[in-house]
């Protein structure tokens, strides 16, 4: 087994940690997710057919491990880093309420929001990570944004 894939993952470790942290909002839990993800990667690397997609493959492992962790521990997901444009677009909505609205999205929508806006990924990259069609990712992204707008509008009435 060559070590190039391992070095590629280590080079991006901070991005993977941020991704895990964006789900669990706890430093120790995010580190545990990273450790579990690396264990899964080491265990399954031999089965990976296309070795040039290691980063995309590992993103998927981190996402799935994060989601499994949340389901197992029934924790709330807190998203701290809502961008300033989102806050400015809804002046009557305070930061906590906006964070809570994102927190309440179903996992499939929350994942797309996190990858697109927090990890600044292209839609095609998100599709590769999630193993979905680009149009499916676009639909989920637009649906998530629409759900956020509806929730914000309902709370303001």
PyMOL commands that place a pseudoatom at each C-alpha (Angstrom):
pseudoatom trace, name=CA, resn=UNK, resi=1, chain=A, elem=C, hetatm=0, pos=[0.000, 0.000, 0.000]
pseudoatom trace, name=CA, resn=UNK, resi=2, chain=A, elem=C, hetatm=0, pos=[1.456, 3.362, -0.977]
pseudoatom trace, name=CA, resn=UNK, resi=3, chain=A, elem=C, hetatm=0, pos=[1.381, 6.256, 1.466]
pseudoatom trace, name=CA, resn=UNK, resi=4, chain=A, elem=C, hetatm=0, pos=[0.434, 8.952, -1.052]
pseudoatom trace, name=CA, resn=UNK, resi=5, chain=A, elem=C, hetatm=0, pos=[-3.266, 8.668, -0.269]
pseudoatom trace, name=CA, resn=UNK, resi=6, chain=A, elem=C, hetatm=0, pos=[-2.555, 8.994, 3.436]
pseudoatom trace, name=CA, resn=UNK, resi=7, chain=A, elem=C, hetatm=0, pos=[-0.403, 12.080, 2.855]
pseudoatom trace, name=CA, resn=UNK, resi=8, chain=A, elem=C, hetatm=0, pos=[-3.174, 13.611, 0.713]
pseudoatom trace, name=CA, resn=UNK, resi=9, chain=A, elem=C, hetatm=0, pos=[-5.662, 13.160, 3.545]
pseudoatom trace, name=CA, resn=UNK, resi=10, chain=A, elem=C, hetatm=0, pos=[-3.237, 14.540, 6.140]
pseudoatom trace, name=CA, resn=UNK, resi=11, chain=A, elem=C, hetatm=0, pos=[-2.634, 17.603, 3.959]
pseudoatom trace, name=CA, resn=UNK, resi=12, chain=A, elem=C, hetatm=0, pos=[-6.392, 18.319, 4.075]
pseudoatom trace, name=CA, resn=UNK, resi=13, chain=A, elem=C, hetatm=0, pos=[-6.934, 17.279, 7.706]
pseudoatom trace, name=CA, resn=UNK, resi=14, chain=A, elem=C, hetatm=0, pos=[-8.028, 20.730, 8.871]
pseudoatom trace, name=CA, resn=UNK, resi=15, chain=A, elem=C, hetatm=0, pos=[-10.795, 20.851, 6.253]
pseudoatom trace, name=CA, resn=UNK, resi=16, chain=A, elem=C, hetatm=0, pos=[-11.985, 17.404, 7.303]
pseudoatom trace, name=CA, resn=UNK, resi=17, chain=A, elem=C, hetatm=0, pos=[-11.891, 18.409, 10.968]
pseudoatom trace, name=CA, resn=UNK, resi=18, chain=A, elem=C, hetatm=0, pos=[-13.896, 21.590, 10.208]
pseudoatom trace, name=CA, resn=UNK, resi=19, chain=A, elem=C, hetatm=0, pos=[-16.454, 19.481, 8.377]
pseudoatom trace, name=CA, resn=UNK, resi=20, chain=A, elem=C, hetatm=0, pos=[-16.841, 17.080, 11.312]
pseudoatom trace, name=CA, resn=UNK, resi=21, chain=A, elem=C, hetatm=0, pos=[-16.965, 20.010, 13.741]
pseudoatom trace, name=CA, resn=UNK, resi=22, chain=A, elem=C, hetatm=0, pos=[-19.685, 21.710, 11.686]
pseudoatom trace, name=CA, resn=UNK, resi=23, chain=A, elem=C, hetatm=0, pos=[-21.899, 18.700, 12.420]
pseudoatom trace, name=CA, resn=UNK, resi=24, chain=A, elem=C, hetatm=0, pos=[-21.179, 18.074, 16.096]
pseudoatom trace, name=CA, resn=UNK, resi=25, chain=A, elem=C, hetatm=0, pos=[-19.987, 21.482, 17.377]
pseudoatom trace, name=CA, resn=UNK, resi=26, chain=A, elem=C, hetatm=0, pos=[-17.734, 19.845, 19.917]
pseudoatom trace, name=CA, resn=UNK, resi=27, chain=A, elem=C, hetatm=0, pos=[-13.960, 19.655, 19.614]
pseudoatom trace, name=CA, resn=UNK, resi=28, chain=A, elem=C, hetatm=0, pos=[-13.571, 16.250, 21.245]
pseudoatom trace, name=CA, resn=UNK, resi=29, chain=A, elem=C, hetatm=0, pos=[-16.430, 14.697, 19.270]
pseudoatom trace, name=CA, resn=UNK, resi=30, chain=A, elem=C, hetatm=0, pos=[-14.990, 16.084, 16.017]
pseudoatom trace, name=CA, resn=UNK, resi=31, chain=A, elem=C, hetatm=0, pos=[-11.598, 14.597, 16.871]
pseudoatom trace, name=CA, resn=UNK, resi=32, chain=A, elem=C, hetatm=0, pos=[-13.280, 11.261, 17.628]
pseudoatom trace, name=CA, resn=UNK, resi=33, chain=A, elem=C, hetatm=0, pos=[-15.026, 11.410, 14.249]
pseudoatom trace, name=CA, resn=UNK, resi=34, chain=A, elem=C, hetatm=0, pos=[-11.708, 12.130, 12.549]
pseudoatom trace, name=CA, resn=UNK, resi=35, chain=A, elem=C, hetatm=0, pos=[-10.093, 9.174, 14.291]
pseudoatom trace, name=CA, resn=UNK, resi=36, chain=A, elem=C, hetatm=0, pos=[-12.977, 6.857, 13.397]
pseudoatom trace, name=CA, resn=UNK, resi=37, chain=A, elem=C, hetatm=0, pos=[-12.939, 8.114, 9.798]
pseudoatom trace, name=CA, resn=UNK, resi=38, chain=A, elem=C, hetatm=0, pos=[-9.227, 7.440, 9.460]
pseudoatom trace, name=CA, resn=UNK, resi=39, chain=A, elem=C, hetatm=0, pos=[-9.720, 3.951, 10.904]
pseudoatom trace, name=CA, resn=UNK, resi=40, chain=A, elem=C, hetatm=0, pos=[-12.465, 3.266, 8.344]
pseudoatom trace, name=CA, resn=UNK, resi=41, chain=A, elem=C, hetatm=0, pos=[-10.281, 4.611, 5.539]
pseudoatom trace, name=CA, resn=UNK, resi=42, chain=A, elem=C, hetatm=0, pos=[-7.331, 2.440, 6.541]
pseudoatom trace, name=CA, resn=UNK, resi=43, chain=A, elem=C, hetatm=0, pos=[-9.583, -0.586, 6.786]
pseudoatom trace, name=CA, resn=UNK, resi=44, chain=A, elem=C, hetatm=0, pos=[-11.327, -0.030, 3.429]
pseudoatom trace, name=CA, resn=UNK, resi=45, chain=A, elem=C, hetatm=0, pos=[-8.558, 1.498, 1.290]
pseudoatom trace, name=CA, resn=UNK, resi=46, chain=A, elem=C, hetatm=0, pos=[-7.847, -1.806, -0.464]
pseudoatom trace, name=CA, resn=UNK, resi=47, chain=A, elem=C, hetatm=0, pos=[-11.407, -1.850, -1.794]
pseudoatom trace, name=CA, resn=UNK, resi=48, chain=A, elem=C, hetatm=0, pos=[-11.156, 1.629, -3.327]
pseudoatom trace, name=CA, resn=UNK, resi=49, chain=A, elem=C, hetatm=0, pos=[-11.115, 1.134, -7.087]
pseudoatom trace, name=CA, resn=UNK, resi=50, chain=A, elem=C, hetatm=0, pos=[-10.174, 4.626, -8.217]
pseudoatom trace, name=CA, resn=UNK, resi=51, chain=A, elem=C, hetatm=0, pos=[-7.203, 5.718, -6.138]
pseudoatom trace, name=CA, resn=UNK, resi=52, chain=A, elem=C, hetatm=0, pos=[-7.236, 9.230, -7.600]
pseudoatom trace, name=CA, resn=UNK, resi=53, chain=A, elem=C, hetatm=0, pos=[-10.518, 10.093, -5.816]
pseudoatom trace, name=CA, resn=UNK, resi=54, chain=A, elem=C, hetatm=0, pos=[-9.188, 9.596, -2.295]
pseudoatom trace, name=CA, resn=UNK, resi=55, chain=A, elem=C, hetatm=0, pos=[-10.107, 13.086, -1.087]
pseudoatom trace, name=CA, resn=UNK, resi=56, chain=A, elem=C, hetatm=0, pos=[-13.691, 12.805, -2.333]
pseudoatom trace, name=CA, resn=UNK, resi=57, chain=A, elem=C, hetatm=0, pos=[-13.921, 9.320, -0.841]
pseudoatom trace, name=CA, resn=UNK, resi=58, chain=A, elem=C, hetatm=0, pos=[-12.635, 10.522, 2.524]
pseudoatom trace, name=CA, resn=UNK, resi=59, chain=A, elem=C, hetatm=0, pos=[-15.101, 13.444, 2.565]
pseudoatom trace, name=CA, resn=UNK, resi=60, chain=A, elem=C, hetatm=0, pos=[-17.873, 10.902, 2.216]
pseudoatom trace, name=CA, resn=UNK, resi=61, chain=A, elem=C, hetatm=0, pos=[-16.434, 8.855, 5.070]
pseudoatom trace, name=CA, resn=UNK, resi=62, chain=A, elem=C, hetatm=0, pos=[-16.277, 11.929, 7.339]
pseudoatom trace, name=CA, resn=UNK, resi=63, chain=A, elem=C, hetatm=0, pos=[-19.852, 12.938, 6.480]
pseudoatom trace, name=CA, resn=UNK, resi=64, chain=A, elem=C, hetatm=0, pos=[-21.229, 9.448, 7.040]
pseudoatom trace, name=CA, resn=UNK, resi=65, chain=A, elem=C, hetatm=0, pos=[-19.272, 9.031, 10.271]
pseudoatom trace, name=CA, resn=UNK, resi=66, chain=A, elem=C, hetatm=0, pos=[-20.560, 12.408, 11.496]
pseudoatom trace, name=CA, resn=UNK, resi=67, chain=A, elem=C, hetatm=0, pos=[-24.154, 11.531, 10.665]
pseudoatom trace, name=CA, resn=UNK, resi=68, chain=A, elem=C, hetatm=0, pos=[-23.841, 8.116, 12.306]
pseudoatom trace, name=CA, resn=UNK, resi=69, chain=A, elem=C, hetatm=0, pos=[-22.348, 9.746, 15.389]
pseudoatom trace, name=CA, resn=UNK, resi=70, chain=A, elem=C, hetatm=0, pos=[-25.258, 12.176, 15.606]
pseudoatom trace, name=CA, resn=UNK, resi=71, chain=A, elem=C, hetatm=0, pos=[-27.855, 9.446, 15.174]
pseudoatom trace, name=CA, resn=UNK, resi=72, chain=A, elem=C, hetatm=0, pos=[-26.146, 7.281, 17.763]
pseudoatom trace, name=CA, resn=UNK, resi=73, chain=A, elem=C, hetatm=0, pos=[-25.780, 10.078, 20.292]
pseudoatom trace, name=CA, resn=UNK, resi=74, chain=A, elem=C, hetatm=0, pos=[-28.983, 11.974, 19.412]
pseudoatom trace, name=CA, resn=UNK, resi=75, chain=A, elem=C, hetatm=0, pos=[-27.134, 15.270, 19.549]
pseudoatom trace, name=CA, resn=UNK, resi=76, chain=A, elem=C, hetatm=0, pos=[-28.265, 18.557, 18.079]
pseudoatom trace, name=CA, resn=UNK, resi=77, chain=A, elem=C, hetatm=0, pos=[-26.169, 20.002, 15.309]
pseudoatom trace, name=CA, resn=UNK, resi=78, chain=A, elem=C, hetatm=0, pos=[-25.141, 23.580, 15.812]
pseudoatom trace, name=CA, resn=UNK, resi=79, chain=A, elem=C, hetatm=0, pos=[-23.753, 25.646, 12.996]
pseudoatom trace, name=CA, resn=UNK, resi=80, chain=A, elem=C, hetatm=0, pos=[-21.756, 28.612, 14.259]
pseudoatom trace, name=CA, resn=UNK, resi=81, chain=A, elem=C, hetatm=0, pos=[-20.345, 30.117, 11.117]
pseudoatom trace, name=CA, resn=UNK, resi=82, chain=A, elem=C, hetatm=0, pos=[-23.306, 31.543, 9.259]
pseudoatom trace, name=CA, resn=UNK, resi=83, chain=A, elem=C, hetatm=0, pos=[-21.904, 34.010, 6.762]
pseudoatom trace, name=CA, resn=UNK, resi=84, chain=A, elem=C, hetatm=0, pos=[-22.592, 37.720, 7.205]
pseudoatom trace, name=CA, resn=UNK, resi=85, chain=A, elem=C, hetatm=0, pos=[-24.593, 37.929, 3.955]
pseudoatom trace, name=CA, resn=UNK, resi=86, chain=A, elem=C, hetatm=0, pos=[-27.163, 35.513, 5.374]
pseudoatom trace, name=CA, resn=UNK, resi=87, chain=A, elem=C, hetatm=0, pos=[-27.509, 37.609, 8.493]
pseudoatom trace, name=CA, resn=UNK, resi=88, chain=A, elem=C, hetatm=0, pos=[-27.698, 40.876, 6.539]
pseudoatom trace, name=CA, resn=UNK, resi=89, chain=A, elem=C, hetatm=0, pos=[-30.344, 39.425, 4.219]
pseudoatom trace, name=CA, resn=UNK, resi=90, chain=A, elem=C, hetatm=0, pos=[-32.619, 38.887, 7.223]
pseudoatom trace, name=CA, resn=UNK, resi=91, chain=A, elem=C, hetatm=0, pos=[-32.118, 41.909, 9.486]
pseudoatom trace, name=CA, resn=UNK, resi=92, chain=A, elem=C, hetatm=0, pos=[-35.000, 41.013, 11.807]
pseudoatom trace, name=CA, resn=UNK, resi=93, chain=A, elem=C, hetatm=0, pos=[-33.613, 37.559, 12.312]
pseudoatom trace, name=CA, resn=UNK, resi=94, chain=A, elem=C, hetatm=0, pos=[-30.925, 37.329, 14.925]
pseudoatom trace, name=CA, resn=UNK, resi=95, chain=A, elem=C, hetatm=0, pos=[-27.927, 35.078, 14.672]
pseudoatom trace, name=CA, resn=UNK, resi=96, chain=A, elem=C, hetatm=0, pos=[-29.230, 32.420, 17.040]
pseudoatom trace, name=CA, resn=UNK, resi=97, chain=A, elem=C, hetatm=0, pos=[-32.526, 32.018, 15.195]
pseudoatom trace, name=CA, resn=UNK, resi=98, chain=A, elem=C, hetatm=0, pos=[-30.786, 31.685, 11.853]
pseudoatom trace, name=CA, resn=UNK, resi=99, chain=A, elem=C, hetatm=0, pos=[-28.417, 29.106, 13.302]
pseudoatom trace, name=CA, resn=UNK, resi=100, chain=A, elem=C, hetatm=0, pos=[-31.367, 27.196, 14.706]
pseudoatom trace, name=CA, resn=UNK, resi=101, chain=A, elem=C, hetatm=0, pos=[-33.163, 27.251, 11.343]
pseudoatom trace, name=CA, resn=UNK, resi=102, chain=A, elem=C, hetatm=0, pos=[-30.144, 25.660, 9.640]
pseudoatom trace, name=CA, resn=UNK, resi=103, chain=A, elem=C, hetatm=0, pos=[-29.874, 23.201, 12.515]
pseudoatom trace, name=CA, resn=UNK, resi=104, chain=A, elem=C, hetatm=0, pos=[-33.428, 22.003, 11.937]
pseudoatom trace, name=CA, resn=UNK, resi=105, chain=A, elem=C, hetatm=0, pos=[-32.928, 21.122, 8.276]
pseudoatom trace, name=CA, resn=UNK, resi=106, chain=A, elem=C, hetatm=0, pos=[-33.018, 17.397, 7.437]
pseudoatom trace, name=CA, resn=UNK, resi=107, chain=A, elem=C, hetatm=0, pos=[-29.547, 15.841, 7.099]
pseudoatom trace, name=CA, resn=UNK, resi=108, chain=A, elem=C, hetatm=0, pos=[-29.591, 15.660, 3.306]
pseudoatom trace, name=CA, resn=UNK, resi=109, chain=A, elem=C, hetatm=0, pos=[-30.201, 19.408, 3.019]
pseudoatom trace, name=CA, resn=UNK, resi=110, chain=A, elem=C, hetatm=0, pos=[-27.915, 20.363, 5.878]
pseudoatom trace, name=CA, resn=UNK, resi=111, chain=A, elem=C, hetatm=0, pos=[-25.030, 18.443, 4.319]
pseudoatom trace, name=CA, resn=UNK, resi=112, chain=A, elem=C, hetatm=0, pos=[-25.406, 20.285, 1.014]
pseudoatom trace, name=CA, resn=UNK, resi=113, chain=A, elem=C, hetatm=0, pos=[-25.557, 23.659, 2.821]
pseudoatom trace, name=CA, resn=UNK, resi=114, chain=A, elem=C, hetatm=0, pos=[-22.459, 22.854, 4.881]
pseudoatom trace, name=CA, resn=UNK, resi=115, chain=A, elem=C, hetatm=0, pos=[-20.415, 21.685, 1.915]
pseudoatom trace, name=CA, resn=UNK, resi=116, chain=A, elem=C, hetatm=0, pos=[-21.505, 24.549, -0.350]
pseudoatom trace, name=CA, resn=UNK, resi=117, chain=A, elem=C, hetatm=0, pos=[-21.379, 27.501, 2.007]
pseudoatom trace, name=CA, resn=UNK, resi=118, chain=A, elem=C, hetatm=0, pos=[-19.024, 26.441, 4.795]
pseudoatom trace, name=CA, resn=UNK, resi=119, chain=A, elem=C, hetatm=0, pos=[-16.554, 24.398, 2.808]
pseudoatom trace, name=CA, resn=UNK, resi=120, chain=A, elem=C, hetatm=0, pos=[-16.983, 26.594, -0.293]
pseudoatom trace, name=CA, resn=UNK, resi=121, chain=A, elem=C, hetatm=0, pos=[-17.254, 23.601, -2.604]
pseudoatom trace, name=CA, resn=UNK, resi=122, chain=A, elem=C, hetatm=0, pos=[-18.521, 23.535, -6.149]
pseudoatom trace, name=CA, resn=UNK, resi=123, chain=A, elem=C, hetatm=0, pos=[-21.779, 21.748, -6.767]
pseudoatom trace, name=CA, resn=UNK, resi=124, chain=A, elem=C, hetatm=0, pos=[-20.018, 19.193, -8.978]
pseudoatom trace, name=CA, resn=UNK, resi=125, chain=A, elem=C, hetatm=0, pos=[-17.590, 18.392, -6.146]
pseudoatom trace, name=CA, resn=UNK, resi=126, chain=A, elem=C, hetatm=0, pos=[-20.467, 17.997, -3.699]
pseudoatom trace, name=CA, resn=UNK, resi=127, chain=A, elem=C, hetatm=0, pos=[-22.169, 15.626, -6.139]
pseudoatom trace, name=CA, resn=UNK, resi=128, chain=A, elem=C, hetatm=0, pos=[-18.998, 13.533, -6.286]
pseudoatom trace, name=CA, resn=UNK, resi=129, chain=A, elem=C, hetatm=0, pos=[-18.678, 13.398, -2.514]
pseudoatom trace, name=CA, resn=UNK, resi=130, chain=A, elem=C, hetatm=0, pos=[-22.295, 12.456, -1.973]
pseudoatom trace, name=CA, resn=UNK, resi=131, chain=A, elem=C, hetatm=0, pos=[-22.414, 10.092, -4.932]
pseudoatom trace, name=CA, resn=UNK, resi=132, chain=A, elem=C, hetatm=0, pos=[-25.374, 12.010, -6.335]
pseudoatom trace, name=CA, resn=UNK, resi=133, chain=A, elem=C, hetatm=0, pos=[-26.264, 13.568, -9.663]
pseudoatom trace, name=CA, resn=UNK, resi=134, chain=A, elem=C, hetatm=0, pos=[-25.370, 17.288, -10.011]
pseudoatom trace, name=CA, resn=UNK, resi=135, chain=A, elem=C, hetatm=0, pos=[-29.037, 18.112, -10.583]
pseudoatom trace, name=CA, resn=UNK, resi=136, chain=A, elem=C, hetatm=0, pos=[-29.998, 16.287, -7.390]
pseudoatom trace, name=CA, resn=UNK, resi=137, chain=A, elem=C, hetatm=0, pos=[-27.491, 18.365, -5.433]
pseudoatom trace, name=CA, resn=UNK, resi=138, chain=A, elem=C, hetatm=0, pos=[-28.807, 21.575, -7.016]
pseudoatom trace, name=CA, resn=UNK, resi=139, chain=A, elem=C, hetatm=0, pos=[-32.368, 20.602, -6.145]
pseudoatom trace, name=CA, resn=UNK, resi=140, chain=A, elem=C, hetatm=0, pos=[-31.406, 19.847, -2.541]
pseudoatom trace, name=CA, resn=UNK, resi=141, chain=A, elem=C, hetatm=0, pos=[-29.535, 23.128, -2.260]
pseudoatom trace, name=CA, resn=UNK, resi=142, chain=A, elem=C, hetatm=0, pos=[-32.455, 25.167, -3.601]
pseudoatom trace, name=CA, resn=UNK, resi=143, chain=A, elem=C, hetatm=0, pos=[-34.919, 23.227, -1.449]
pseudoatom trace, name=CA, resn=UNK, resi=144, chain=A, elem=C, hetatm=0, pos=[-32.793, 23.850, 1.645]
pseudoatom trace, name=CA, resn=UNK, resi=145, chain=A, elem=C, hetatm=0, pos=[-32.606, 27.568, 0.910]
pseudoatom trace, name=CA, resn=UNK, resi=146, chain=A, elem=C, hetatm=0, pos=[-36.357, 27.662, 0.300]
pseudoatom trace, name=CA, resn=UNK, resi=147, chain=A, elem=C, hetatm=0, pos=[-37.025, 25.864, 3.602]
pseudoatom trace, name=CA, resn=UNK, resi=148, chain=A, elem=C, hetatm=0, pos=[-34.848, 28.398, 5.385]
pseudoatom trace, name=CA, resn=UNK, resi=149, chain=A, elem=C, hetatm=0, pos=[-36.737, 31.291, 3.771]
pseudoatom trace, name=CA, resn=UNK, resi=150, chain=A, elem=C, hetatm=0, pos=[-40.131, 29.792, 4.695]
pseudoatom trace, name=CA, resn=UNK, resi=151, chain=A, elem=C, hetatm=0, pos=[-39.070, 29.199, 8.281]
pseudoatom trace, name=CA, resn=UNK, resi=152, chain=A, elem=C, hetatm=0, pos=[-37.680, 32.715, 8.558]
pseudoatom trace, name=CA, resn=UNK, resi=153, chain=A, elem=C, hetatm=0, pos=[-40.862, 34.206, 7.070]
pseudoatom trace, name=CA, resn=UNK, resi=154, chain=A, elem=C, hetatm=0, pos=[-43.122, 32.220, 9.399]
pseudoatom trace, name=CA, resn=UNK, resi=155, chain=A, elem=C, hetatm=0, pos=[-41.174, 33.322, 12.471]
pseudoatom trace, name=CA, resn=UNK, resi=156, chain=A, elem=C, hetatm=0, pos=[-41.319, 36.974, 11.433]
pseudoatom trace, name=CA, resn=UNK, resi=157, chain=A, elem=C, hetatm=0, pos=[-45.122, 37.008, 11.076]
for i in range(1, 157): cmd.bond("trace and resi %d" % i, "trace and resi %d" % (i + 1))
show_as sticks, trace
zoom trace
